[in-house]
Amino acid sequence: MTESSSPKPVLTVEGLRRTYGESVAVDGLSFRVNPGEILGLVGPNGAGKTTTLRSIAGILPIQEGRITVAGLDIDIEGHRARQHLAWVPDDPQPFDSLTVEEHLELVAGLYGTTDWKRRREDLLESFSLKDKRRALGGELSRGMRQKLALASAWLSEPKLVLLDEPLSGLDPRGIRTARQAIQDIAASGVAVILSSHLLELVEQLASRLLIIDYGKKTFEGTLEEAHTGFEIPMGSSLEDVFFAATRHEAGDKPG
């Protein structure tokens, strides 16, 4: 494939840097994610993964660098850019006073989703939420909150999905459903960033890896390229790559 025919990236991050006082959380991070690609974002605690995702989602203001979503600068055209992305945090907190179906209706209104009632019913079925459709957000278990967050993200018809530990709180059936849903949405052309400490999940789903440590990129590419770059035998697991690509030692303070 020639450069001119390469797909236009859905997400471009250029020179992202963020500090908290004297601490550097993200240090000059640059990468891209193309349509239909699942990028596995991997790193130790405190490496800057969640800070990176929150910056892309527009939750944290950009201190240094540039982020574009669907060609829109998140710092200049933030509202329009955020219309093209969905963010699923590691511990979703729905509105206590809204029911499950009211949350989905709210999302449909905010994103201008068409044919949302049919899609809502499909998602309630897919994520096993039909029996909870009239349950209030404040009544939901951790796993049910996670399912609602995933259903809300899928309903918005995004071009980019940001997933921070998306399987937290899910039972085995929910894990299987979420894993398949992630594969399906990527197959439909949506770009996905999957951040998780479950390395087996990332290894199963990600088409490329982005490994960061102390806020800096230590590797970007396929698992096979990581094996070559770090001189690790082919067939080794992502866990082996992780330890080769990061410098954290046991006992490091999580962040």
VOPAGU-2260 file (C-alpha; in pm, 1 decimal, decimal comma):
REM VOPAGU-2260
SITE   aa  ch    i         X         Y         Z
SITE  MET   A    0       0,0       0,0       0,0
SITE  THR   A    1     143,1     337,3    -101,1
SITE  GLU   A    2     158,8     628,4     140,8
SITE  SER   A    3    -103,8     817,6     -58,2
SITE  SER   A    4    -349,2     526,1     -27,6
SITE  SER   A    5    -289,2     465,8     343,8
SITE  PRO   A    6    -599,1     513,3     557,7
SITE  LYS   A    7    -637,4     852,5     718,4
SITE  PRO   A    8    -589,3     812,5    1094,3
SITE  VAL   A    9    -891,6     865,7    1316,2
SITE  LEU   A   10    -666,1     977,2    1600,6
SITE  THR   A   11    -335,7    1162,9    1587,2
SITE  VAL   A   12    -137,6    1246,7    1901,8
SITE  GLU   A   13     169,5    1464,5    1853,1
SITE  GLY   A   14     415,6    1557,1    2126,8
SITE  LEU   A   15     167,6    1521,3    2414,0
SITE  ARG   A   16     318,4    1632,5    2743,5
SITE  ARG   A   17     146,1    1680,9    3077,9
SITE  THR   A   18     285,5    1755,4    3420,9
SITE  TYR   A   19     138,9    1764,5    3770,3
SITE  GLY   A   20     359,8    2001,4    3964,0
SITE  GLU   A   21     711,4    1858,7    3945,9
SITE  SER   A   22     587,7    1520,6    3822,1
SITE  VAL   A   23     584,4    1443,8    3448,0
SITE  ALA   A   24     287,7    1218,2    3367,6
SITE  VAL   A   25     320,9    1212,3    2987,2
SITE  ASP   A   26     641,0    1313,5    2813,7
SITE  GLY   A   27     636,9    1388,7    2440,0
SITE  LEU   A   28     403,7    1106,7    2338,5
SITE  SER   A   29     315,8    1068,7    1968,4
SITE  PHE   A   30     114,1     797,9    1792,1
SITE  ARG   A   31    -176,3     736,0    1552,6
SITE  VAL   A   32    -473,7     501,5    1536,7
SITE  ASN   A   33    -636,2     406,7    1205,3
SITE  PRO   A   34    -995,8     304,5    1128,8
SITE  GLY   A   35   -1072,7     -51,3    1236,9
SITE  GLU   A   36    -756,0     -79,5    1443,2
SITE  ILE   A   37    -737,4    -189,3    1807,2
SITE  LEU   A   38    -436,9     -28,0    1971,5
SITE  GLY   A   39    -334,3    -196,7    2296,3
SITE  LEU   A   40    -210,9      69,0    2540,3
SITE  VAL   A   41      14,7    -103,0    2793,2
SITE  GLY   A   42     234,9      13,7    3078,2
SITE  PRO   A   43     295,5     -16,2    3453,0
SITE  ASN   A   44      94,3     171,4    3714,6
SITE  GLY   A   45     175,5     539,8    3691,9
SITE  ALA   A   46     307,3     514,4    3334,7
SITE  GLY   A   47      61,5     776,6    3205,7
SITE  LYS   A   48    -199,5     559,8    3035,7
SITE  THR   A   49    -510,5     709,0    3197,1
SITE  THR   A   50    -370,8    1062,4    3167,1
SITE  THR   A   51    -322,3     999,9    2795,6
SITE  LEU   A   52    -679,2     872,2    2752,9
SITE  ARG   A   53    -827,2    1160,8    2951,5
SITE  SER   A   54    -632,9    1408,6    2739,2
SITE  ILE   A   55    -764,7    1249,6    2418,6
SITE  ALA   A   56   -1120,1    1254,3    2558,8
SITE  GLY   A   57   -1090,2    1625,4    2634,7
SITE  ILE   A   58   -1131,8    1573,6    3008,4
SITE  LEU   A   59    -784,4    1714,4    3073,9
SITE  PRO   A   60    -681,1    2033,6    2891,7
SITE  ILE   A   61    -380,4    2009,7    2662,4
SITE  GLN   A   62     -69,3    2160,0    2818,8
SITE  GLU   A   63     171,1    2077,6    2536,2
SITE  GLY   A   64     123,6    1893,8    2208,0
SITE  ARG   A   65    -163,6    1840,9    1968,3
SITE  ILE   A   66    -445,6    1585,8    1944,3
SITE  THR   A   67    -683,2    1548,2    1650,5
SITE  VAL   A   68    -989,0    1322,9    1635,2
SITE  ALA   A   69   -1141,7    1270,0    1289,9
SITE  GLY   A   70    -923,8    1557,6    1171,7
SITE  LEU   A   71   -1051,3    1797,6    1440,0
SITE  ASP   A   72    -815,4    1957,2    1691,2
SITE  ILE   A   73    -937,9    1862,3    2039,2
SITE  ASP   A   74    -801,4    2187,9    2182,9
SITE  ILE   A   75    -960,5    2418,4    1922,7
SITE  GLU   A   76   -1271,7    2228,7    1811,0
SITE  GLY   A   77   -1326,8    2029,1    2127,5
SITE  HIS   A   78   -1704,8    1992,0    2107,6
SITE  ARG   A   79   -1704,9    1875,5    1746,0
SITE  ALA   A   80   -1409,9    1642,5    1805,7
SITE  ARG   A   81   -1573,8    1482,0    2109,2
SITE  GLN   A   82   -1883,9    1407,1    1901,0
SITE  HIS   A   83   -1671,9    1146,3    1724,2
SITE  LEU   A   84   -1537,9     964,5    2029,2
SITE  ALA   A   85   -1668,1     759,1    2318,7
SITE  TRP   A   86   -1490,8     721,2    2652,0
SITE  VAL   A   87   -1538,0     426,8    2889,3
SITE  PRO   A   88   -1349,9     489,7    3217,2
SITE  ASP   A   89   -1234,5     215,5    3451,8
SITE  ASP   A   90   -1509,4     291,4    3706,4
SITE  PRO   A   91   -1812,0     446,9    3532,5
SITE  GLN   A   92   -2039,5     659,2    3751,6
SITE  PRO   A   93   -2387,6     696,4    3597,2
SITE  PHE   A   94   -2637,5     953,1    3720,4
SITE  ASP   A   95   -2806,5     821,6    4033,7
SITE  SER   A   96   -3151,3     950,5    3934,5
SITE  LEU   A   97   -3162,5     827,5    3572,3
SITE  THR   A   98   -3266,5     479,0    3470,9
SITE  VAL   A   99   -3061,8     264,1    3236,5
SITE  GLU   A  100   -3284,9     339,8    2939,1
SITE  GLU   A  101   -3289,8     711,3    3027,7
SITE  HIS   A  102   -2909,7     713,0    3019,7
SITE  LEU   A  103   -2917,9     569,6    2669,1
SITE  GLU   A  104   -3180,2     823,3    2561,6
SITE  LEU   A  105   -2960,7    1101,4    2698,3
SITE  VAL   A  106   -2660,2     973,3    2504,5
SITE  ALA   A  107   -2867,0     951,0    2185,4
SITE  GLY   A  108   -2975,2    1311,4    2228,9
SITE  LEU   A  109   -2626,1    1440,5    2302,2
SITE  TYR   A  110   -2475,3    1266,6    1998,8
SITE  GLY   A  111   -2770,5    1308,2    1764,3
SITE  THR   A  112   -2787,5     931,8    1710,9
SITE  THR   A  113   -3034,7     821,7    1445,4
SITE  ASP   A  114   -3263,0     520,1    1483,7
SITE  TRP   A  115   -3154,2     513,3    1846,0
SITE  LYS   A  116   -3458,0     329,1    1984,5
SITE  ARG   A  117   -3387,7      18,8    1777,6
SITE  ARG   A  118   -3018,1      40,3    1861,7
SITE  ARG   A  119   -3102,8      83,3    2228,9
SITE  GLU   A  120   -3303,4    -239,5    2228,7
SITE  ASP   A  121   -3023,2    -426,0    2051,4
SITE  LEU   A  122   -2767,1    -300,0    2302,4
SITE  LEU   A  123   -2984,3    -377,0    2603,5
SITE  GLU   A  124   -3009,2    -730,3    2469,6
SITE  SER   A  125   -2638,8    -761,2    2380,7
SITE  PHE   A  126   -2515,3    -640,5    2718,6
SITE  SER   A  127   -2780,3    -827,7    2922,6
SITE  LEU   A  128   -2939,3    -506,1    3048,5
SITE  LYS   A  129   -3303,0    -565,3    2952,1
SITE  ASP   A  130   -3400,3    -668,6    3303,7
SITE  LYS   A  131   -3227,6    -354,3    3436,8
SITE  ARG   A  132   -3371,4    -103,0    3191,6
SITE  ARG   A  133   -3575,3      74,8    3462,1
SITE  ALA   A  134   -3311,8      43,0    3734,3
SITE  LEU   A  135   -3162,5     371,4    3855,0
SITE  GLY   A  136   -2795,5     439,6    3802,3
SITE  GLY   A  137   -2740,8     452,7    4176,6
SITE  GLU   A  138   -2878,6      99,6    4211,0
SITE  LEU   A  139   -2641,7     -66,3    3966,1
SITE  SER   A  140   -2356,9    -297,1    4063,4
SITE  ARG   A  141   -2004,2    -231,0    3939,8
SITE  GLY   A  142   -2048,2    -480,0    3658,1
SITE  MET   A  143   -2382,5    -334,4    3550,8
SITE  ARG   A  144   -2233,8      16,8    3549,3
SITE  GLN   A  145   -1961,0    -113,6    3321,7
SITE  LYS   A  146   -2214,2    -270,8    3086,1
SITE  LEU   A  147   -2413,9      52,6    3074,4
SITE  ALA   A  148   -2100,3     251,2    2992,7
SITE  LEU   A  149   -2015,8      14,0    2708,9
SITE  ALA   A  150   -2372,3      20,9    2573,1
SITE  SER   A  151   -2371,8     403,6    2588,8
SITE  ALA   A  152   -2041,8     419,1    2400,8
SITE  TRP   A  153   -2166,1     184,0    2129,0
SITE  LEU   A  154   -2496,4     376,8    2096,5
SITE  SER   A  155   -2317,5     702,1    2015,6
SITE  GLU   A  156   -2185,4     556,4    1685,8
SITE  PRO   A  157   -1831,7     688,7    1744,0
SITE  LYS   A  158   -1531,4     683,9    1514,4
SITE  LEU   A  159   -1300,3     634,3    1812,4
SITE  VAL   A  160   -1357,7     438,7    2135,4
SITE  LEU   A  161   -1133,2     480,4    2440,2
SITE  LEU   A  162   -1147,0     186,2    2682,2
SITE  ASP   A  163    -975,3     205,8    3021,4
SITE  GLU   A  164    -989,4    -137,0    3191,7
SITE  PRO   A  165   -1323,8    -218,2    3020,9
SITE  LEU   A  166   -1365,7    -559,6    3185,6
SITE  SER   A  167   -1351,8    -432,9    3544,8
SITE  GLY   A  168   -1633,6    -581,6    3751,7
SITE  LEU   A  169   -1769,4    -805,9    3475,5
SITE  ASP   A  170   -1854,3   -1171,5    3533,4
SITE  PRO   A  171   -1729,5   -1437,7    3286,9
SITE  ARG   A  172   -2037,0   -1402,4    3063,6
SITE  GLY   A  173   -2000,7   -1024,4    3062,0
SITE  ILE   A  174   -1630,7   -1054,8    2979,9
SITE  ARG   A  175   -1707,5   -1273,9    2679,2
SITE  THR   A  176   -1977,0   -1030,6    2560,1
SITE  ALA   A  177   -1751,2    -726,7    2599,6
SITE  ARG   A  178   -1459,5    -895,6    2426,2
SITE  GLN   A  179   -1676,0    -986,0    2127,5
SITE  ALA   A  180   -1830,9    -638,1    2121,4
SITE  ILE   A  181   -1484,8    -479,8    2103,5
SITE  GLN   A  182   -1388,8    -704,7    1813,6
SITE  ASP   A  183   -1715,0    -632,2    1632,6
SITE  ILE   A  184   -1697,1    -254,2    1666,1
SITE  ALA   A  185   -1340,1    -254,4    1533,7
SITE  ALA   A  186   -1447,1    -476,7    1243,5
SITE  SER   A  187   -1708,4    -212,8    1156,5
SITE  GLY   A  188   -1428,8      43,0    1104,0
SITE  VAL   A  189   -1417,6     211,4    1444,2
SITE  ALA   A  190   -1073,5     287,7    1589,3
SITE  VAL   A  191   -1023,8     151,4    1941,8
SITE  ILE   A  192    -770,1     216,0    2216,1
SITE  LEU   A  193    -774,1     -63,1    2471,5
SITE  SER   A  194    -586,6       4,8    2794,7
SITE  SER   A  195    -569,5    -285,9    3036,5
SITE  HIS   A  196    -342,1    -466,7    3278,8
SITE  LEU   A  197    -498,8    -788,8    3149,7
SITE  LEU   A  198    -217,2    -858,8    2906,5
SITE  GLU   A  199    -381,8   -1173,3    2775,5
SITE  LEU   A  200    -684,8    -965,8    2669,5
SITE  VAL   A  201    -464,9    -709,9    2494,0
SITE  GLU   A  202    -268,5    -987,1    2324,0
SITE  GLN   A  203    -591,8   -1145,4    2197,8
SITE  LEU   A  204    -753,5    -827,4    2066,5
SITE  ALA   A  205    -491,1    -567,9    1976,1
SITE  SER   A  206    -366,3    -534,6    1620,4
SITE  ARG   A  207     -83,3    -307,5    1741,0
SITE  LEU   A  208      74,8    -222,0    2075,6
SITE  LEU   A  209     176,6     106,3    2236,1
SITE  ILE   A  210     390,6      49,8    2545,1
SITE  ILE   A  211     468,1     348,5    2765,7
SITE  ASP   A  212     680,4     380,1    3077,9
SITE  TYR   A  213     736,0     691,6    3289,2
SITE  GLY   A  214     521,7     881,5    3038,5
SITE  LYS   A  215     738,9     795,7    2737,8
SITE  LYS   A  216     681,1     558,8    2448,0
SITE  THR   A  217     910,8     257,3    2469,2
SITE  PHE   A  218     754,2      61,1    2184,4
SITE  GLU   A  219     492,0      93,8    1911,7
SITE  GLY   A  220     412,1    -181,4    1664,1
SITE  THR   A  221     288,7    -537,8    1636,1
SITE  LEU   A  222     367,9    -813,2    1883,0
SITE  GLU   A  223     584,8    -978,7    1618,8
SITE  GLU   A  224     781,9    -655,6    1574,5
SITE  ALA   A  225     826,5    -637,9    1951,5
SITE  HIS   A  226     973,4    -987,3    1954,7
SITE  THR   A  227    1229,9    -877,5    1696,8
SITE  GLY   A  228    1301,1    -536,9    1849,6
SITE  PHE   A  229    1358,6    -669,5    2201,0
SITE  GLU   A  230    1525,8    -990,5    2079,7
SITE  ILE   A  231    1262,6   -1209,3    2242,0
SITE  PRO   A  232    1193,5   -1554,3    2095,0
SITE  MET   A  233     895,7   -1569,1    1861,7
SITE  GLY   A  234     594,4   -1717,5    2034,6
SITE  SER   A  235     673,5   -1545,5    2364,2
SITE  SER   A  236     382,2   -1378,6    2538,2
SITE  LEU   A  237     302,2   -1008,8    2571,2
SITE  GLU   A  238     404,8   -1043,0    2935,7
SITE  ASP   A  239     761,5   -1114,6    2823,0
SITE  VAL   A  240     752,1    -810,2    2596,2
SITE  PHE   A  241     608,7    -597,6    2877,7
SITE  PHE   A  242     899,5    -673,6    3111,4
SITE  ALA   A  243    1152,3    -613,5    2836,0
SITE  ALA   A  244     996,5    -278,2    2741,1
SITE  THR   A  245     947,9    -131,6    3089,9
SITE  ARG   A  246    1187,4     -43,9    3367,5
SITE  HIS   A  247     955,0     -58,0    3671,4
SITE  GLU   A  248    1065,9    -296,0    3939,8
SITE  ALA   A  249     857,5    -477,2    4200,0
SITE  GLY   A  250     778,7    -239,8    4483,1
SITE  ASP   A  251     760,9      74,2    4268,2
SITE  LYS   A  252     498,3     313,5    4391,2
SITE  PRO   A  253     181,4     287,7    4178,4
SITE  GLY   A  254      35,4     605,3    4038,5
